[in-house]
Amino acid sequence: MRRLSLLLILIVVWFVGLLAFAGRIDKLTPAAEPPVSDAVAVLTGASTERIKVAVRLLEEGKGKRLLVSGVNTEVTREDLLEVTGAWKPIYQCCVDLGFEAADTKGNAQEIAAWAEKHSFRQVIVVTADYHMPRSMLELRGQMPGARLIAYPVKTDAMDTSRWWRDQTQIRRLTLEYCKYLAVLVQESVMGFVRKAPDAQAERPEKTK
């Protein structure tokens, strides 16, 4: 009986968390105007809209360079230029393409390595609204000393204010919420592990 009660409590907590997660995403867009930063990084996905938004931010002078992370290996620079409609001189000089990342963690690693190479300390992060919370968790884990500015892009195919009315949206949001929780737990554990050696090192030795 106690196990059943505990299971029901966990289900209720999980469901309330899902509702809060959906509400949080619904409030992310439209995104506030980002400050001028060192650079812009965009995580690729099914839609090219987020890449177009990131290119626009670069053209507006919000960053010195742009990294498009997770580009399909079959896509060329010319292909991406045509899709985004970017101003060619800026595109040729200031847009980097990352082909290594295959998932969000890979995006975070790719962006972190790129930022370190160029000594970027403040980066505007562009991705889909529902993907932003998990992306920021992954990025903060890889770039603990950097300032990351979230710039979420509205997902046209998702209405987070009425997501429960569509099976596709229910699946997408529920899956993303579960992935977010998994990364949250992972980063919490890793944060504790990182702090433990520091606390041990700071502990004063006993005088004899």
ZAGU-677983 format. One record per residue: residue number from 0; x, y, z of N, C-alpha, C, CB in turn. Coordinates in steps of 0.05 Angstrom, whole numbers, plus 5000, padded with zeros to 4 digits. Each point is the difference from the previous one (the first is absolute). Glycine has a CB too. Layout:
BEGIN
DRENMAR    k  n.east  n.north  n.up  ca.east  ca.north  ca.up  c.east  c.north  c.up  cb.east  cb.north  cb.up
DRENMAR  NUM       X        Y     Z        X         Y      Z       X        Y     Z        X         Y      Z
...
# end
This chain:
BEGIN
DRENMAR    k  n.east  n.north  n.up  ca.east  ca.north  ca.up  c.east  c.north  c.up  cb.east  cb.north  cb.up
DRENMAR    0    5017     4976  5000     4983      5024   5000    5017     5025  5000     4964      4975   5024
DRENMAR    1    5058     5025  4992     5018      5022   5001    5014     5005  4973     5007      4991   5049
DRENMAR    2    5000     4987  4938     5013      5002   4974    4981     5012  4980     5029      4960   5011
DRENMAR    3    4946     5032  4990     4981      5011   4981    4995     5030  5005     4978      4955   4998
DRENMAR    4    5021     5052  5028     4997      5028   5006    5024     5017  4991     4972      4987   5040
DRENMAR    5    5052     5001  4964     5024      5014   4991    5000     5003  4969     5025      4982   5040
DRENMAR    6    4967     4997  4947     4999      5001   4970    4980     5021  4991     5012      4951   4998
DRENMAR    7    4965     5051  5015     4980      5020   4992    5010     5028  5005     4964      4967   5011
DRENMAR    8    5051     5037  5011     5011      5026   5006    5021     5008  4979     4993      4992   5049
DRENMAR    9    5024     4989  4943     5020      5005   4979    4987     5007  4974     5031      4969   5023
DRENMAR   10    4947     5017  4970     4986      5006   4975    4988     5028  5000     4990      4951   4995
DRENMAR   11    4998     5056  5028     4988      5027   5003    5022     5021  4998     4963      4982   5029
DRENMAR   12    5060     5014  4985     5022      5019   4999    5011     5003  4971     5012      4989   5048
DRENMAR   13    4991     4988  4939     5009      5000   4972    4981     5016  4982     5023      4955   5007
DRENMAR   14    4951     5040  4996     4981      5013   4983    4998     5030  5006     4974      4957   4999
DRENMAR   15    5028     5051  5026     5000      5028   5007    5025     5014  4988     4974      4990   5043
DRENMAR   16    5048     4995  4958     5025      5010   4988    4997     5004  4970     5026      4977   5036
DRENMAR   17    4961     5004  4951     4995      5002   4971    4984     5025  4994     5002      4950   4995
DRENMAR   18    4977     5055  5020     4983      5024   4996    5017     5026  5004     4959      4974   5015
DRENMAR   19    5058     5026  5005     5017      5023   5005    5020     5004  4978     4995      4993   5049
DRENMAR   20    5015     4984  4940     5019      5001   4978    4988     5012  4975     5023      4960   5019
DRENMAR   21    4952     5031  4975     4985      5011   4977    4995     5030  5004     4979      4955   4992
DRENMAR   22    5013     5052  5032     4995      5028   5006    5025     5018  4997     4963      4986   5030
DRENMAR   23    5059     5002  4978     5026      5015   4998    5007     5005  4971     5015      4979   5043
DRENMAR   24    4981     5000  4940     5007      5003   4972    4981     5020  4986     5016      4952   5000
DRENMAR   25    4959     5048  5008     4981      5018   4988    5007     5029  5004     4965      4966   5007
DRENMAR   26    5049     5039  5015     5008      5028   5007    5027     5008  4989     4973      4996   5041
DRENMAR   27    5041     4986  4946     5027      5006   4990    5000     5018  4976     5014      4956   5017
DRENMAR   28    4965     5043  4967     4998      5016   4976    4977     5019  5001     5021      4963   4974
DRENMAR   29    4981     5060  5014     5023      5009   4984    5024     5007  5018     4969      5018   4965
DRENMAR   30    5055     4976  5026     5024      5004   5015    5006     5030  5003     5017      4955   4985
DRENMAR   31    4995     5052  5038     5008      5027   5004    5025     5006  4983     4982      4999   5047
DRENMAR   32    5021     5027  4945     5023      5008   4984    5026     4994  5015     4972      5036   4978
DRENMAR   33    5045     4948  5010     5025      4992   5015    5020     5023  4999     4992      4952   4988
DRENMAR   34    5026     5048  5032     5021      5021   5001    5022     4993  4979     4990      5009   5049
DRENMAR   35    5025     5011  4944     5023      4994   4982    5019     4982  5015     4995      5045   4976
DRENMAR   36    5013     4933  5012     5016      4980   5013    5025     4993  4983     4959      4981   5022
DRENMAR   37    5057     5001  4988     5023      4992   4985    4993     4985  4974     5026      4998   5043
DRENMAR   38    4953     4985  4959     4994      4982   4978    4971     4990  5002     5048      4987   4996
DRENMAR   39    4944     4999  4982     4974      4988   4999    5004     4970  4993     4976      5044   4986
DRENMAR   40    5009     4938  5027     5001      4972   4993    4972     4989  4996     5044      4995   5026
DRENMAR   41    4952     4990  4953     4973      4989   4995    5002     4970  4998     4986      5042   4977
DRENMAR   42    4994     4944  5036     4998      4971   4999    4981     4993  4977     5010      4995   5050
DRENMAR   43    4999     4989  4931     4983      4993   4978    4978     4981  5007     5039      5007   4970
DRENMAR   44    4941     4991  5013     4977      4982   5005    4985     4996  4974     4996      5016   5047
DRENMAR   45    4979     4975  4955     4984      4994   4977    4994     5025  4983     4981      4961   5025
DRENMAR   46    5016     5062  4989     4993      5024   4986    5025     5018  4997     4954      4998   5019
DRENMAR   47    5046     5017  4959     5023      5018   4995    4994     5028  5012     5011      4975   4958
DRENMAR   48    4966     5029  5054     4993      5026   5010    5019     5010  5021     4952      4989   4991
DRENMAR   49    5057     4993  5027     5018      5009   5021    5027     5009  4988     4978      4968   5032
DRENMAR   50    5031     5019  4946     5025      5009   4987    4996     5027  4988     5013      4952   4990
DRENMAR   51    4964     5053  4998     4995      5027   4988    5000     5021  5022     4973      4979   4963
DRENMAR   52    5016     5014  5060     4999      5019   5022    5028     5006  5010     4955      4983   5013
DRENMAR   53    5062     4996  4989     5027      5004   5010    5016     5017  4980     4998      4955   5023
DRENMAR   54    4998     5040  4951     5014      5016   4980    4992     5030  5002     5002      4959   4969
DRENMAR   55    4972     5045  5036     4990      5028   5003    5014     5013  5023     4956      4987   4981
DRENMAR   56    5047     4999  5042     5013      5012   5023    5029     5007  4994     4970      4973   5030
DRENMAR   57    5043     5010  4954     5028      5005   4992    5001     5025  4983     5011      4951   5002
DRENMAR   58    4971     5051  4979     4999      5023   4981    4993     5026  5015     4987      4969   4963
DRENMAR   59    4999     5029  5059     4993      5023   5016    5022     5008  5019     4952      4987   4997
DRENMAR   60    5070     4998  5003     5023      5007   5017    4998     4990  5028     5005      5039   4972
DRENMAR   61    4978     4941  5033     4997      4990   5028    5024     4982  5008     4950      5002   4994
DRENMAR   62    5066     4990  4987     5023      4983   5005    5021     5003  4978     4971      4968   5026
DRENMAR   63    5054     5025  4981     5021      5002   4980    5000     4977  4980     5027      5025   5034
DRENMAR   64    4965     4951  4976     5000      4977   4983    4975     4983  5007     5050      5000   4997
DRENMAR   65    4943     4982  4985     4978      4982   5003    5009     4971  4996     4967      5036   4985
DRENMAR   66    5026     4946  5033     5004      4972   4996    4973     4986  4995     5042      5001   5029
DRENMAR   67    4956     4985  4949     4977      4983   4995    5008     4972  5008     4982      5029   4962
DRENMAR   68    5008     4961  5061     5009      4975   5011    4981     4977  4992     5020      5025   5038
DRENMAR   69    4992     4952  4954     4985      4977   4993    4990     4999  4972     4986      4999   5046
DRENMAR   70    5030     5013  4936     4992      5000   4971    5003     4972  4988     5015      5049   4997
DRENMAR   71    4965     4944  4987     5002      4974   4986    5024     5000  4982     4950      4996   5001
DRENMAR   72    5064     4982  4999     5025      4998   4985    4996     5002  4970     5018      4971   5036
DRENMAR   73    4958     5025  4955     4994      5002   4971    4994     5029  4991     4982      4953   5002
DRENMAR   74    5015     5065  5018     4994      5028   4994    5026     5016  4996     4957      4997   5027
DRENMAR   75    5044     5019  4952     5024      5016   4995    4995     5029  5009     5011      4970   4960
DRENMAR   76    5011     5045  5040     4998      5028   5008    4981     5015  4980     5046      4999   5020
DRENMAR   77    4956     4994  4955     4983      5013   4980    4971     4993  5004     5038      4998   4968
DRENMAR   78    4956     4977  5040     4973      4993   5005    4988     5017  5023     5010      4953   4985
DRENMAR   79    5005     5049  5036     4991      5015   5023    4997     5030  4994     5022      4966   5030
DRENMAR   80    4996     5044  4954     4998      5028   4992    4974     5005  4985     5050      5003   4998
DRENMAR   81    4943     4979  4984     4976      5003   4984    4975     4999  5018     5024      4980   4960
DRENMAR   82    4976     5001  5059     4977      4996   5017    4996     5024  5019     5008      4951   4998
DRENMAR   83    5013     5060  5013     4997      5021   5019    4996     5028  4987     5028      4973   5031
DRENMAR   84    4982     5030  4945     4998      5026   4987    5018     5021  5013     4954      4988   4987
DRENMAR   85    5068     5002  5025     5018      5018   5014    5015     5019  4981     5005      4965   5035
DRENMAR   86    5004     5057  4976     5016      5019   4984    5027     4986  4996     4976      5042   5018
DRENMAR   87    5031     4954  4957     5024      4983   4994    5026     5008  5013     4977      4992   4957
DRENMAR   88    5030     5034  5043     5026      5008   5012    5001     4992  5030     5003      5038   4968
DRENMAR   89    4976     4966  5047     5000      4992   5028    5000     4970  5003     4975      5042   5012
DRENMAR   90    5010     4945  4971     4998      4970   5001    5028     4988  4995     4952      5002   4984
DRENMAR   91    5062     5009  4996     5026      4988   4993    5022     5005  5022     4987      5006   4952
DRENMAR   92    5011     5017  5061     5021      5007   5019    4994     4990  5028     5009      5040   4973
DRENMAR   93    4965     4958  5034     4994      4998   5029    4982     4977  5008     5006      5048   5001
DRENMAR   94    4988     4933  4981     4983      4978   5006    5016     4974  4999     4960      5024   4982
DRENMAR   95    5040     4961  5041     5014      4975   5002    4979     4977  5001     5039      5021   5024
DRENMAR   96    4967     4957  4962     4982      4977   5000    5012     4978  5016     4982      5013   4955
DRENMAR   97    5002     4975  5063     5010      4978   5016    4986     4974  4991     5008      5031   5039
DRENMAR   98    5007     4949  4954     4989      4975   4989    5002     4977  5019     5012      5016   4955
DRENMAR   99    4999     4988  5069     5006      4978   5018    4976     4992  5018     5047      5015   5000
DRENMAR  100    4937     5004  5008     4979      4995   5019    4977     4983  4988     5012      5043   5023
DRENMAR  101    4980     4936  4991     4978      4983   4992    4976     5002  5018     5033      4969   4979
DRENMAR  102    4970     5044  5044     4979      5004   5020    5005     5025  5016     4992      4950   5002
DRENMAR  103    4991     5055  5018     5002      5025   5015    5026     5001  5016     4951      5002   5002
DRENMAR  104    5057     4976  5010     5025      5000   5014    5023     5005  4981     4981      4967   5033
DRENMAR  105    5018     5022  4944     5021      5005   4980    5000     5029  4991     4995      4954   4984
DRENMAR  106    4981     5059  5014     4999      5028   4994    5014     5016  5022     4956      4993   4976
DRENMAR  107    5039     5001  5049     5012      5014   5022    5031     4998  4999     4958      4992   5028
DRENMAR  108    5051     4984  4967     5029      4995   4999    5012     5016  4976     4995      4954   5021
DRENMAR  109    4991     5045  4956     5010      5014   4977    5001     5030  5004     4982      4963   4971
DRENMAR  110    4997     5048  5041     4999      5029   5005    5021     5008  5021     4951      5000   4989
DRENMAR  111    5053     4983  5031     5019      5006   5021    5029     5001  4989     4970      4979   5034
DRENMAR  112    5036     5002  4949     5027      4999   4987    5004     5024  4982     4999      4950   5002
DRENMAR  113    4981     5057  4983     5001      5023   4982    5004     5026  5016     4971      4976   4967
DRENMAR  114    5013     5027  5054     5002      5024   5017    5028     5003  5013     4950      4998   5008
DRENMAR  115    5060     4979  5001     5027      5000   5013    5021     5008  4979     4985      4965   5033
DRENMAR  116    5013     5024  4943     5019      5006   4979    5002     5030  4994     4991      4955   4981
DRENMAR  117    4985     5058  5019     4999      5029   4994    5000     5018  5024     4976      4987   4958
DRENMAR  118    5026     5001  5066     4999      5015   5025    4974     5015  5004     5050      5004   4998
DRENMAR  119    4928     4984  4994     4974      5013   5003    4990     4994  5029     4990      4996   4950
DRENMAR  120    5001     5025  5064     4991      4996   5027    4970     5005  5003     5045      5013   5016
DRENMAR  121    4943     5000  4964     4971      5005   5000    4989     4992  4973     5005      5038   5033
DRENMAR  122    4977     4942  4968     4989      4989   4975    4970     5000  5000     5041      4971   4995
DRENMAR  123    4947     5038  4983     4971      4999   4997    4993     4972  4988     4996      5050   4993
DRENMAR  124    4986     4936  5020     4993      4972   4992    4973     5001  4987     5027      4980   5038
DRENMAR  125    4972     5010  4937     4975      4999   4985    4991     4971  4995     5012      5044   4978
DRENMAR  126    4964     4949  5030     4989      4974   4994    4969     5002  5003     5043      4975   5015
DRENMAR  127    4943     5003  4980     4971      5000   5002    4991     5005  5029     4997      4969   4961
DRENMAR  128    4980     5042  5043     4991      5007   5027    4998     4975  5018     4974      5037   4981
DRENMAR  129    5015     4941  5010     4997      4976   5017    5027     4987  5005     4954      4993   4981
DRENMAR  130    5065     5012  5003     5027      4988   5002    5019     5017  5017     4993      4979   4956
DRENMAR  131    5000     5046  5050     5018      5018   5013    5007     4992  5029     4980      5035   4972
DRENMAR  132    5001     4957  5045     5007      4993   5028    5022     4978  5001     4954      5013   5014
DRENMAR  133    5043     4966  4971     5020      4978   5000    5026     5009  4988     4963      4966   4997
DRENMAR  134    5036     5050  4982     5024      5010   4987    5016     5017  5019     4977      4999   4956
DRENMAR  135    5010     5018  5059     5014      5017   5019    5013     4984  5023     4968      5037   4989
DRENMAR  136    5018     4942  5020     5012      4982   5020    5026     4987  4990     4954      4992   5018
DRENMAR  137    5044     4998  4957     5024      4987   4989    5022     5020  4996     4970      4967   4977
DRENMAR  138    5024     5057  5013     5020      5020   4995    5013     5010  5026     4975      5013   4959
DRENMAR  139    5009     4991  5061     5012      5009   5026    5018     4979  5012     4959      5028   5008
DRENMAR  140    5035     4947  4987     5017      4979   5009    5027     5000  4986     4960      4973   5010
DRENMAR  141    5040     5035  4964     5025      5000   4984    5014     5027  5003     4979      4968   4969
DRENMAR  142    5006     5054  5037     5012      5027   5001    4992     5014  5026     4997      5002   4950
DRENMAR  143    5012     4987  5073     4992      5011   5026    5009     5029  5004     5003      4954   5017
DRENMAR  144    5018     5055  4970     5010      5027   5005    4989     5021  4980     5040      4979   5019
DRENMAR  145    4945     5012  4962     4990      5018   4979    4972     5011  5007     5027      4975   4965
DRENMAR  146    4967     5048  5023     4973      5011   5002    4985     4992  4975     5015      5039   5029
DRENMAR  147    4963     4947  4974     4984      4990   4978    4973     5015  4999     5023      4955   5003
DRENMAR  148    4971     5056  4974     4975      5016   4997    4981     4983  4983     5025      5044   5003
DRENMAR  149    4953     4947  5008     4981      4984   4985    4983     5017  4981     4998      4968   5039
DRENMAR  150    5000     5023  4936     4983      5014   4980    4983     4978  4987     5035      5038   4992
DRENMAR  151    4943     4954  5021     4983      4979   4989    4984     5009  4976     4998      4980   5045
DRENMAR  152    4997     5001  4936     4985      5005   4976    4974     4984  5002     5042      5008   4973
DRENMAR  153    4936     5006  5022     4973      4987   5002    4998     4977  4980     4980      5044   5014
DRENMAR  154    5010     4933  4995     4995      4977   4983    4972     5002  4989     5033      4971   5027
DRENMAR  155    4965     5033  4947     4974      5004   4988    4981     4976  5003     5022      5031   4967
DRENMAR  156    4991     4945  5032     4984      4975   5002    4991     4993  5028     5025      4985   4960
DRENMAR  157    4982     5032  5060     4992      4994   5027    4987     5024  5013     5038      4968   5003
DRENMAR  158    4938     5026  5009     4986      5020   5015    5001     4992  5029     4969      5011   4962
DRENMAR  159    5051     5000  5053     5004      4992   5028    4978     5009  5019     5049      5001   4991
DRENMAR  160    4933     5016  4999     4978      5008   5018    4977     4980  4998     5013      5048   4994
DRENMAR  161    4987     4935  4984     4979      4980   4996    5012     4973  4991     4966      5037   4990
DRENMAR  162    5057     4957  5020     5014      4976   4990    4986     4974  5005     5041      5025   5008
DRENMAR  163    4942     4974  5013     4987      4975   5007    4978     4992  4981     5010      5010   5047
DRENMAR  164    4984     5007  4933     4978      4994   4981    5010     4986  4975     4977      5040   5017
DRENMAR  165    5049     4956  4981     5011      4988   4976    5020     4978  5008     4995      5043   4974
DRENMAR  166    5001     4933  5016     5017      4977   5007    5029     5004  4993     4960      4971   4993
DRENMAR  167    5046     5041  4985     5027      5005   4992    5014     5019  5019     4988      4992   4952
DRENMAR  168    4998     5029  5056     5011      5019   5019    5004     4988  5027     4979      5037   4974
DRENMAR  169    5003     4946  5034     5002      4986   5026    5025     4983  5001     4950      4999   5005
DRENMAR  170    5054     4986  4973     5024      4982   4999    5026     5017  5000     4973      4966   4975
DRENMAR  171    5027     5055  5009     5025      5016   4998    5006     5014  5026     4990      5008   4952
DRENMAR  172    4990     5004  5061     5005      5014   5025    5007     4981  5023     4969      5036   4984
DRENMAR  173    5017     4941  5017     5006      4981   5021    5028     4988  4997     4951      4989   5002
DRENMAR  174    5057     5005  4974     5027      4989   4995    5021     5021  5007     4982      4971   4963
DRENMAR  175    5013     5054  5029     5020      5021   5007    5001     5004  5030     4991      5022   4955
DRENMAR  176    4987     4977  5059     4999      5003   5029    5016     4978  5013     4955      5022   4997
DRENMAR  177    5042     4953  4994     5015      4978   5012    5030     5003  4995     4960      4970   4993
DRENMAR  178    5047     5039  4983     5028      5005   4994    5012     5022  5017     4992      4985   4953
DRENMAR  179    4992     5035  5051     5008      5023   5017    5005     4990  5029     4973      5032   4971
DRENMAR  180    5009     4952  5039     5003      4990   5028    5025     4983  5002     4950      5000   5006
DRENMAR  181    5056     4983  4974     5023      4983   5000    5026     5017  5001     4975      4965   4974
DRENMAR  182    5026     5056  5010     5023      5018   5000    5002     5015  5026     4997      5004   4950
DRENMAR  183    4980     5005  5061     5000      5014   5025    5012     4984  5022     4959      5025   4985
DRENMAR  184    5033     4949  5017     5011      4982   5020    5030     4996  4995     4955      4977   5005
DRENMAR  185    5052     5019  4970     5028      4995   4994    5018     5024  5007     4985      4970   4963
DRENMAR  186    5006     5054  5030     5016      5024   5006    5000     5006  5030     4988      5018   4955
DRENMAR  187    4991     4975  5059     4999      5004   5029    5021     4982  5013     4952      5012   4999
DRENMAR  188    5049     4963  4992     5020      4981   5011    5028     5009  4993     4967      4962   4996
DRENMAR  189    5037     5046  4979     5027      5009   4992    5008     5025  5015     4992      4979   4955
DRENMAR  190    4989     5038  5050     5007      5025   5015    5008     4993  5028     4968      5025   4973
DRENMAR  191    5019     4955  5039     5008      4992   5027    5028     4987  5000     4951      4993   5012
DRENMAR  192    5054     4991  4967     5026      4987   4998    5023     5021  4996     4977      4959   4980
DRENMAR  193    5017     5061  5004     5020      5021   4996    5006     5016  5025     4984      5003   4953
DRENMAR  194    4995     5002  5063     5004      5016   5024    5013     4984  5022     4960      5026   4988
DRENMAR  195    5037     4948  5013     5011      4984   5021    5030     5002  5003     4962      4969   4993
DRENMAR  196    5054     5028  4985     5029      5003   5002    5008     5029  5009     5005      4965   4965
DRENMAR  197    4979     5055  5025     5007      5028   5008    4996     5004  5029     4986      5015   4955
DRENMAR  198    4992     4974  5056     4995      5003   5028    5021     4985  5017     4951      5003   4990
DRENMAR  199    5058     4974  5000     5021      4985   5014    5026     5016  5000     4978      4957   4986
DRENMAR  200    5028     5056  4991     5025      5015   4998    5000     5025  5017     5005      4983   4954
DRENMAR  201    4971     5029  5050     4998      5024   5016    5000     4994  5030     4976      5021   4962
DRENMAR  202    5019     4954  5045     4998      4994   5029    5027     5003  5013     4962      4968   4991
DRENMAR  203    5041     5048  5030     5026      5004   5012    5010     4975  5015     4989      5048   5005
DRENMAR  204    5037     4947  4993     5011      4977   5014    5001     5005  5030     5027      4989   4959
DRENMAR  205    4969     4990  5056     5001      5002   5029    5029     5004  5009     4959      4972   5005
DRENMAR  206    5044     5047  5013     5027      5004   5011    5007     4980  5021     4996      5048   4991
DRENMAR  207    5028     4943  5009     5008      4979   5019    5009     5013  5026     5014      4970   4963
# end
